Amino acid sequence: MINILELAEICSKYGCKYSEKCLLNSYTTFKIGGECPIVIDVNSAECAAELAKYLTKSGTRYTVLGKGSNIIASDKGYNGVILHLGSDFSDVAIDGTTICAEAGASLASVCRAAQENGLSGMENLYGIPGTVGGGLFMNAGAYGSEMKDVAVSAEYVDENGEIRTMSAEDMELSYRHSIFSEKNYIITAVTFELKKGDSEEIKAAMTECMKKRTSKQPLEYPSAGSTFKRPEGSYASLLIEQCGLKGMSVGGAEVSTKHSGFVINKGDATCEDVLELCRRVKEIVLEKTGYSLELEPVILE
Ligand SMILES: Cc1cc2nc3c(=O)[nH]c(=O)nc-3n(C[C@H](O)[C@H](O)[C@H](O)COP(=O)(O)OP(=O)(O)OC[C@H]3O[C@@H](n4cnc5c(N)ncnc54)[C@H](O)[C@@H]3O)c2cc1C
């Protein structure tokens, strides 16, 4: 049982917002997901620590959400507390070639800050629509660059509410994976080490990245980005296209005709529609090509 009064007391101590009976479809870029009893907008590491301590001690389920851009949320919602790390926890500080960003900062804002300060290394990450925390959790990457290449350490809160630091070498960062996906930790800040570069060249590279995204990806529809991980030796989008599955749909969910690696929400898709479509795609791809596809987004249920 969630004790709303006790949670409200912690939130009031730190001056952070909490909302009751929230629809997850407004917290996810897929625009899918049922109700969650409480969402707290975390605004500091200390607040995250006290909440983690309280929620663990009281046996209350909780999970963290950033921009919700890699989430397929259940139609039944999430029966627990969502700790939302967003604009209330998004400061970005620069010292020489080092950037320290709070976990709720958008990757885009960190890339822009880097560019304005003539710091190179994050250009290819520009356009990934997540937060710094979500990016590290997924080891997000694009066009040959990954968070792994630029993150040097992170501050996080463990399930006992202790604020700790971890260096990148201990994060087990690999393709769309980090140690954080095996733990119930809350990443509260990430430190990046970049290289000096030319501001105008960095800007041009970022603009180029964005152009590629807008021309190739179905950004006009809600989605969670690439629906399947890249299988060893091929590309999910290529396999799906070879199997003739572009445009295949279940309810309001469709394999994008613009980019077959994306399942999109045509307007009224449910989580059930998306998962059933993904199940069919996986089955056909396995049967026709022998490749076993794995979902990239996290299922929140
Ligand atoms: C149009 C589109 C394009 C995309 N392009 C790319 C791309 O090029 N490359 C790529 O890698 N991804 C891409 N994605 C996927 C997504 O943007 C990334 O995975 C992103 O890093 C997720 O960040 P988020 O803040 O949205 O995390 P969320 O979706 O909110 O969460 C994802 C997971 O991370 C956990 N998490 C989030 N924040 C924290 C935190 N502070 N502490 C602990 N755990 C946390 C959540 O619990 C969840 O399990 C794309 C998505 C869309 C919609």
The ligand as an SDF file (V2000), in Angstrom:
LIG
                    3D

 53 58  0  0  0  0  0  0  0  0999 V2000
   12.3910    9.1260  -32.0870 C   0  0  0  0  0  0  0  0  0  0  0  0
   13.3640    8.3920  -31.2000 C   0  0  0  0  0  0  0  0  0  0  0  0
   14.6810    8.2370  -31.6110 C   0  0  0  0  0  0  0  0  0  0  0  0
   15.5990    7.5580  -30.7870 C   0  0  0  0  0  0  0  0  0  0  0  0
   16.8770    7.4430  -31.2170 N   0  0  0  0  0  0  0  0  0  0  0  0
   17.7620    6.7810  -30.4380 C   0  0  0  0  0  0  0  0  0  0  0  0
   19.1120    6.6280  -30.8620 C   0  0  0  0  0  0  0  0  0  0  0  0
   19.5420    7.1180  -31.9030 O   0  0  0  0  0  0  0  0  0  0  0  0
   19.9520    5.9370  -30.0430 N   0  0  0  0  0  0  0  0  0  0  0  0
   19.5400    5.3940  -28.8710 C   0  0  0  0  0  0  0  0  0  0  0  0
   20.3540    4.7700  -28.1620 O   0  0  0  0  0  0  0  0  0  0  0  0
   18.2630    5.5250  -28.4470 N   0  0  0  0  0  0  0  0  0  0  0  0
   17.3730    6.2050  -29.2050 C   0  0  0  0  0  0  0  0  0  0  0  0
   16.0760    6.3340  -28.7760 N   0  0  0  0  0  0  0  0  0  0  0  0
   15.6670    5.7100  -27.5010 C   0  0  0  0  0  0  0  0  0  0  0  0
   15.7900    6.6210  -26.2660 C   0  0  0  0  0  0  0  0  0  0  0  0
   15.6980    7.9880  -26.6310 O   0  0  0  0  0  0  0  0  0  0  0  0
   17.1110    6.3930  -25.5190 C   0  0  0  0  0  0  0  0  0  0  0  0
   17.2350    5.0670  -25.0770 O   0  0  0  0  0  0  0  0  0  0  0  0
   17.2240    7.3330  -24.3060 C   0  0  0  0  0  0  0  0  0  0  0  0
   18.5070    7.2520  -23.8080 O   0  0  0  0  0  0  0  0  0  0  0  0
   16.2280    7.0150  -23.1830 C   0  0  0  0  0  0  0  0  0  0  0  0
   16.2860    8.0800  -22.2430 O   0  0  0  0  0  0  0  0  0  0  0  0
   14.9820    8.4840  -21.3980 P   0  0  0  0  0  0  0  0  0  0  0  0
   15.3430    9.5970  -20.4920 O   0  0  0  0  0  0  0  0  0  0  0  0
   13.8500    8.7300  -22.2960 O   0  0  0  0  0  0  0  0  0  0  0  0
   14.7670    7.1550  -20.5630 O   0  0  0  0  0  0  0  0  0  0  0  0
   13.3640    6.4740  -20.2490 P   0  0  0  0  0  0  0  0  0  0  0  0
   12.7440    6.0160  -21.5150 O   0  0  0  0  0  0  0  0  0  0  0  0
   12.5810    7.3600  -19.3730 O   0  0  0  0  0  0  0  0  0  0  0  0
   13.8490    5.2050  -19.4320 O   0  0  0  0  0  0  0  0  0  0  0  0
   14.5210    4.1450  -20.0800 C   0  0  0  0  0  0  0  0  0  0  0  0
   15.0740    3.2080  -18.9930 C   0  0  0  0  0  0  0  0  0  0  0  0
   16.0580    3.9190  -18.2550 O   0  0  0  0  0  0  0  0  0  0  0  0
   15.7190    3.9530  -16.8690 C   0  0  0  0  0  0  0  0  0  0  0  0
   16.1140    5.2780  -16.3750 N   0  0  0  0  0  0  0  0  0  0  0  0
   15.8020    6.4870  -16.9060 C   0  0  0  0  0  0  0  0  0  0  0  0
   16.3870    7.4680  -16.1840 N   0  0  0  0  0  0  0  0  0  0  0  0
   17.0450    6.8680  -15.1770 C   0  0  0  0  0  0  0  0  0  0  0  0
   17.8170    7.3430  -14.0840 C   0  0  0  0  0  0  0  0  0  0  0  0
   18.0380    8.6440  -13.8830 N   0  0  0  0  0  0  0  0  0  0  0  0
   18.3200    6.4420  -13.2130 N   0  0  0  0  0  0  0  0  0  0  0  0
   18.1150    5.1120  -13.3930 C   0  0  0  0  0  0  0  0  0  0  0  0
   17.4020    4.5950  -14.4010 N   0  0  0  0  0  0  0  0  0  0  0  0
   16.8720    5.4660  -15.2930 C   0  0  0  0  0  0  0  0  0  0  0  0
   14.2190    3.7340  -16.8040 C   0  0  0  0  0  0  0  0  0  0  0  0
   13.8400    3.1670  -15.5670 O   0  0  0  0  0  0  0  0  0  0  0  0
   14.0130    2.7830  -17.9770 C   0  0  0  0  0  0  0  0  0  0  0  0
   14.2720    1.4600  -17.5760 O   0  0  0  0  0  0  0  0  0  0  0  0
   15.1620    7.0290  -29.5560 C   0  0  0  0  0  0  0  0  0  0  0  0
   13.8220    7.1910  -29.1450 C   0  0  0  0  0  0  0  0  0  0  0  0
   12.9320    7.8760  -29.9540 C   0  0  0  0  0  0  0  0  0  0  0  0
   11.5230    8.0610  -29.4860 C   0  0  0  0  0  0  0  0  0  0  0  0
  1  2  1  0
  2  3  1  0
  2 52  2  0
  3  4  2  0
  4  5  1  0
  4 50  1  0
  5  6  2  0
  6  7  1  0
  6 13  1  0
  7  8  2  0
  7  9  1  0
  9 10  1  0
 10 11  2  0
 10 12  1  0
 12 13  2  0
 13 14  1  0
 14 15  1  0
 14 50  1  0
 15 16  1  0
 16 17  1  0
 16 18  1  0
 18 19  1  0
 18 20  1  0
 20 21  1  0
 20 22  1  0
 22 23  1  0
 23 24  1  0
 24 25  2  0
 24 26  1  0
 24 27  1  0
 27 28  1  0
 28 29  2  0
 28 30  1  0
 28 31  1  0
 31 32  1  0
 32 33  1  0
 33 34  1  0
 33 48  1  0
 34 35  1  0
 35 36  1  0
 35 46  1  0
 36 37  1  0
 36 45  1  0
 37 38  2  0
 38 39  1  0
 39 40  1  0
 39 45  2  0
 40 41  1  0
 40 42  2  0
 42 43  1  0
 43 44  2  0
 44 45  1  0
 46 47  1  0
 46 48  1  0
 48 49  1  0
 50 51  2  0
 51 52  1  0
 52 53  1  0
M  END
$$$$
